[in-house]
Amino acid sequence: MSGDNEILYRKSTAGGTNFGNMVNLSNKQGNQGFPDIAASANT
């Protein structure tokens, strides 16, 4: 990863005991420091 801010995601299916691999959701050049996020119901 670069020195820029990135939007990263990790998922736990074990109640936070352990987590899967980290995924870079932004994967773009430049600073991604002010993201927006939305969720709906159980998704």
C-alpha positions in Angstrom: 0.0 0.0 0.0 1.1 3.6 -0.6 1.5 6.2 2.1 -2.0 7.5 1.3 -5.1 6.8 3.4 -6.9 3.7 2.1 -10.3 2.2 2.8 -9.8 -1.3 4.2 -12.2 -4.0 5.1 -11.9 -7.2 7.2 -14.8 -9.5 8.1 -15.3 -11.7 11.2 -17.7 -14.6 11.1 -16.7 -15.7 14.6 -18.0 -12.8 16.7 -14.7 -10.9 16.5 -12.5 -13.8 17.7 -10.7 -13.8 14.3 -10.9 -12.1 11.0 -10.5 -12.9 7.3 -8.0 -11.3 5.0 -7.9 -7.5 4.6 -9.4 -6.1 1.4 -8.5 -2.7 0.0 -11.8 -1.3 -1.1 -10.4 2.0 -2.5 -7.4 0.6 -4.4 -6.8 4.0 -6.0 -4.0 6.6 -6.1 -4.3 9.6 -3.8 -5.8 10.2 -0.4 -9.0 8.3 0.4 -9.4 9.9 3.9 -13.0 10.9 3.9 -15.2 7.9 2.8 -18.9 7.6 3.1 -20.5 4.3 4.1 -24.1 3.0 4.0 -25.8 -0.1 5.3 -29.3 -1.6 4.9 -30.9 -4.2 7.1 -28.6 -7.2 7.5 -26.4 -6.4 4.5 
